């Protein structure tokens, strides 16, 4: 039996591991972090991801660890509705709504379905050599491993990708994002929902991920690498979002400083090929997308499942990798482009009233068609 090594113990890597285990394939997961520890980040698992989780038998565990959303509202800074989405119809058609969940909690749920001996922590990749029949890996602790094929699931800053395709840089989206996690009681109108407010080159979004656990994000148009100028990040954010109504300022104020994290937003649109030799990239390692469509994690899950389905066929690894990309590339390209431009439109400085009018006037059948193309899983 051939053996595969998965680099990366995040959502993509663990989903691939579960699929490999259920397919009777031999594998080991190598994760760079010394431990799986929580940080203040939430994630939306859309219906396409939940369908994959259902096929893998982990859907109920994911649902129990998160919150199934009932609606998504986009408003202006004064809470005037720009666009609303009732998720009951989505749930009826796809057997699941969108699930808001803490990223680390999702990792732990997936981890619980695997043999712990198959996951090795504190293994940072520093070298990769495709020897033809085998692939040799070197790690920062001086150890090595040899395998028949490698799945690179190590995220947007993928070391596997840097070894395969060092000439492809990330693209800065022109926006910087603060993320926070806070224990807070929401009023009934905001429970089991996602609220996103669009202002002048500013956005704020939030969702409940568990009982009174709220994940929020704040986005502004900014030059790449801009740093916070004050030691009091919360006061600065409250000042930036002073004109925003709803729970915005109270959520920021209630969040512990150590639970607020700032990162610039990037994507990876230029990588035309996700595999080379006996190594294949999945998820953000292959096609990182901006978070505007809430599809980064879901597409990683789709990737993982589809790749293992291809590897399970009676074809060699290179053929399986080619088939995998053929199945996934068109959808990924559409989501990358759509997410990037939605972020731009959300931050328009001019023509905001025209944008809002167009979004309010979008016919329901167009929205249904667009969502179906994203949420449908083969």
C-alpha positions in Angstrom: 0.0 0.0 0.0 1.3 3.4 -0.9 1.7 6.0 1.8 0.9 9.7 1.7 2.1 12.5 3.9 -0.1 15.5 4.6 1.7 18.7 5.5 -0.6 20.9 7.7 -3.0 19.9 10.4 -5.6 22.6 9.7 -9.1 22.2 8.3 -7.9 21.0 4.8 -5.3 18.6 6.2 -7.5 17.0 8.8 -10.4 16.6 6.3 -8.1 15.0 3.9 -6.8 12.7 6.7 -10.4 11.6 7.6 -11.2 10.9 3.9 -7.9 8.9 3.6 -8.6 6.9 6.7 -12.1 6.0 5.5 -10.7 5.0 2.1 -8.3 2.7 3.8 -5.2 4.7 2.7 -2.0 4.9 4.7 -1.0 8.5 5.8 0.6 10.7 8.4 -0.1 14.3 9.1 2.8 16.6 10.0 1.9 19.9 11.6 4.4 22.7 12.3 2.7 24.1 15.5 3.8 22.5 18.8 0.2 22.3 19.9 -3.3 23.0 18.8 -4.2 26.1 20.8 -7.1 28.5 20.4 -6.9 32.0 19.1 -9.5 34.6 18.4 -10.7 33.6 15.0 -14.0 32.2 13.8 -14.9 30.6 10.5 -18.1 30.1 8.5 -18.7 26.6 7.2 -21.1 27.0 4.3 -23.5 24.3 3.1 -21.0 22.9 0.6 -18.6 22.1 3.4 -21.4 20.7 5.6 -22.4 18.3 2.7 -18.8 17.0 2.7 -18.8 16.6 6.4 -22.1 14.7 6.2 -20.5 12.3 3.7 -17.6 11.8 6.1 -19.8 11.3 9.1 -18.7 14.3 11.0 -21.5 16.7 10.3 -23.4 16.3 13.6 -20.2 16.8 15.6 -19.5 20.1 13.7 -23.1 21.3 14.3 -22.8 20.5 18.0 -19.6 22.6 18.2 -21.0 25.7 16.4 -24.1 27.7 15.7 -26.3 27.1 12.7 -27.2 30.5 11.3 -30.7 31.6 10.3 -30.0 34.7 8.3 -27.2 36.9 6.9 -27.8 40.7 6.8 -25.7 43.3 5.1 -26.5 46.9 6.1 -25.0 50.3 5.9 -23.4 51.8 9.0 -26.9 53.0 10.1 -28.3 49.5 10.0 -30.4 50.3 6.8 -30.7 46.9 5.1 -28.7 46.6 1.9 -29.2 42.9 1.3 -30.6 40.1 3.4 -30.5 36.3 3.1 -32.9 34.1 4.9 -31.1 30.8 5.2 -34.2 28.5 5.8 -34.5 28.0 2.0 -30.8 27.2 1.8 -31.1 24.7 4.6 -34.1 23.0 3.0 -32.2 22.6 -0.4 -28.8 21.7 0.9 -29.7 20.0 4.2 -27.6 22.5 6.1 -27.4 26.2 6.7 -24.1 28.1 7.3 -22.4 27.1 10.6 -20.4 29.6 12.5 -17.7 27.9 14.6 -14.4 28.7 16.3 -11.6 27.6 14.0 -9.7 25.7 16.7 -12.9 24.0 17.9 -13.5 22.8 14.4 -9.9 21.5 14.2 -10.4 19.6 17.5 -13.7 18.1 16.2 -11.9 16.8 13.1 -8.9 15.7 15.1 -11.3 13.6 17.3 -12.2 11.4 14.3 -8.5 10.4 13.7 -6.0 8.2 15.4 -3.8 10.6 17.3 -0.7 8.6 16.4 -1.3 9.6 12.8 -0.8 13.3 13.6 2.7 14.5 14.5 3.0 18.1 15.9 6.1 20.4 16.0 7.2 19.4 12.5 8.0 22.5 10.5 8.9 21.7 6.9 12.2 23.1 5.6 13.0 20.9 2.7 11.3 18.9 0.0 12.9 16.7 -2.7 10.9 14.8 -5.3 13.1 11.8 -6.1 10.8 10.3 -8.7 9.6 7.2 -7.0 9.6 8.8 -3.5 9.4 12.2 -2.0 11.9 13.1 0.8 10.9 15.7 3.4 13.2 17.5 5.9 12.0 19.2 9.1 13.4 22.0 11.2 14.2 19.5 14.1 16.6 17.7 11.8 14.4 14.7 11.1 13.4 13.4 7.7 10.6 11.4 6.2 10.0 9.6 3.0 6.7 8.9 1.3 5.1 8.0 -2.0 3.2 11.3 -2.4 2.7 14.6 -0.5 -0.4 16.7 0.1 0.4 20.3 0.9 -2.3 21.6 3.1 -0.2 24.2 5.0 -2.2 27.3 4.4 -1.7 30.7 2.7 2.0 30.9 3.7 2.6 27.3 2.5 6.1 26.0 2.7 5.2 23.2 0.3 4.1 25.8 -2.3 7.3 27.8 -1.8 9.4 24.7 -2.6 7.3 23.9 -5.7 6.4 27.3 -7.1 8.6 30.0 -5.4 7.9 32.5 -8.2 4.2 33.0 -7.3 3.7 35.7 -4.7 0.5 36.5 -2.8 -1.6 39.5 -4.0 -2.5 42.2 -1.4 -6.2 43.0 -1.4 -5.7 46.6 -0.3 -7.4 45.9 3.1 -6.4 45.2 6.6 -8.5 43.2 9.1 -8.8 43.1 12.9 -10.4 39.9 14.3 -11.7 39.5 17.8 -13.4 36.9 20.0 -15.5 38.0 23.0 -17.9 36.6 25.5 -21.0 38.8 25.2 -24.8 38.6 25.3 -26.4 39.6 22.1 -29.9 41.0 21.8 -32.4 38.6 20.3 -32.4 40.3 16.9 -28.7 39.4 16.3 -28.7 35.8 17.6 -28.2 33.0 15.2 -27.3 35.4 12.4 -24.4 37.2 10.7 -24.5 40.9 10.6 -22.2 42.9 8.3 -22.2 46.7 8.2 -20.7 48.5 5.2 -19.4 52.1 5.7 -17.0 54.4 3.9 -14.0 52.1 3.2 -14.8 50.3 6.5 -16.7 47.1 7.3 -17.7 45.4 10.5 -19.1 41.9 10.8 -20.0 39.5 13.6 -21.6 36.2 14.3 -22.3 34.1 17.4 -20.2 30.9 17.3 -21.4 29.3 20.6 -23.5 30.4 23.6 -22.4 34.0 24.1 -19.2 33.5 22.2 -19.1 36.2 19.5 -16.6 36.4 16.7 -16.2 39.8 15.0 -14.0 41.4 12.3 -13.3 44.9 11.3 -11.9 45.8 7.9 -10.5 49.0 6.5 -8.8 50.1 3.3 -5.1 50.4 4.1 -1.6 50.3 2.6 0.1 47.0 2.9 2.0 46.5 6.1 0.4 49.4 8.0 0.9 49.1 11.7 -1.4 50.2 14.6 -0.1 53.6 15.9 -1.4 53.3 19.4 -1.0 50.8 22.2 -4.7 51.1 22.8 -6.1 49.3 19.8 -9.6 49.2 21.1 -9.9 52.9 21.5 -8.5 53.4 17.9 -11.1 50.9 16.5 -13.9 52.5 18.4 -12.9 55.8 17.0 -12.7 54.4 13.5 -16.2 52.9 13.8 -17.7 55.7 15.8 -20.5 56.3 13.2 -21.5 52.6 13.1 -24.7 51.7 14.9 -25.7 48.4 16.5 -23.4 46.3 18.7 -20.2 47.3 17.0 -18.6 49.5 19.6 -19.7 47.5 22.6 -18.3 44.3 21.1 -14.9 46.0 20.5 -14.9 47.5 24.0 -15.7 44.2 25.7 -13.0 42.2 23.9 -9.8 41.5 25.8 -6.7 43.1 24.1 -5.0 39.7 23.7 -8.0 38.4 21.7 -7.7 41.1 19.0 -5.4 40.2 16.1 -4.6 42.3 13.0 -3.6 40.9 9.6 -3.5 42.2 6.0 -5.8 40.4 3.5 -4.2 38.5 0.6 -5.2 36.0 -2.0 -3.4 33.8 -4.5 -5.0 34.2 -8.0 -2.0 33.5 -10.2 -1.2 29.8 -9.6 -2.3 28.0 -12.7 -1.1 24.5 -11.6 -1.5 23.1 -8.1 0.7 20.1 -8.4 4.1 19.1 -9.5 5.5 15.6 -9.7 4.2 13.6 -6.7 3.2 16.7 -4.7 -0.2 18.4 -4.7 -1.5 21.5 -3.0 -5.0 22.0 -1.6 -6.9 24.8 0.2 -5.2 28.1 0.8 -1.9 26.6 -0.1 -3.2 26.3 -3.7 -5.7 29.1 -4.1 -6.0 31.4 -1.0 -9.0 33.6 -1.3 -10.1 36.7 0.5 -12.8 36.0 3.1 -15.5 38.1 1.6 -17.7 35.2 0.4 -17.1 33.0 3.5 -15.7 30.3 1.2 -12.1 29.8 2.2 -12.6 27.0 4.6 -15.4 25.4 2.6 -13.3 25.3 -0.5 -10.5 23.7 1.4 -12.9 21.0 2.6 -14.1 20.4 -1.0 -10.5 20.2 -2.1 -9.6 17.6 0.5 -12.6 15.3 -0.2 -12.2 15.6 -4.0 -8.5 14.9 -4.0 -8.9 11.7 -1.9 -11.7 10.6 -4.2 -9.3 11.0 -7.1 -6.5 9.2 -5.3 -8.8 6.3 -4.6 -9.2 5.6 -8.3 -7.1 3.0 -10.1 -4.7 5.7 -11.5 -1.3 6.9 -10.4 -0.7 9.9 -8.2 0.2 12.3 -11.1 -3.0 11.3 -13.0 -5.1 11.8 -9.8 -3.6 15.2 -9.2 -4.4 16.3 -12.7 -8.0 15.0 -12.4 -8.4 16.7 -9.1 -7.4 20.1 -10.5 -9.6 19.6 -13.6 -12.6 19.0 -11.3 -11.9 22.0 -9.0 -10.3 24.7 -11.0 -13.3 26.4 -12.7 -15.2 26.7 -9.4 -12.2 28.0 -7.5 -11.4 30.6 -10.2 -15.0 31.9 -10.0 -14.9 32.2 -6.2 -11.4 33.8 -6.1 -12.6 36.5 -8.6 -16.0 37.0 -6.9 -14.6 37.3 -3.4 -11.9 39.7 -4.5 -14.3 42.1 -6.2 -16.9 41.8 -3.5 -14.3 43.2 -1.1 -13.6 46.0 -3.5 -17.3 46.9 -4.0 -17.9 46.8 -0.2 -15.2 49.4 0.2 -16.3 51.8 -2.5 -15.7 55.4 -1.5 -17.9 56.8 -4.2 -21.2 55.5 -5.8 -22.2 53.8 -2.5 -25.8 54.8 -3.0 -25.8 53.2 -6.5 -24.1 50.1 -5.1 -26.7 49.8 -2.3 -29.6 50.3 -4.8 -28.3 47.6 -7.1 -27.9 45.1 -4.3 -31.3 45.8 -2.8 -32.8 45.4 -6.3 -31.1 42.1 -7.2 -33.9 39.6 -8.1 -34.2 36.5 -5.9 -33.7 34.1 -8.8 -30.3 35.6 -9.6 -29.2 35.2 -6.0 -30.5 31.6 -6.0 -28.6 30.7 -9.1 -25.4 32.2 -7.8 -25.6 30.5 -4.4 -26.5 27.2 -6.0 -23.3 27.3 -8.1 -21.3 27.8 -4.9 -23.1 25.4 -2.6 -23.7 22.5 -4.9 -21.3 19.6 -4.4 -20.8 16.8 -7.0 
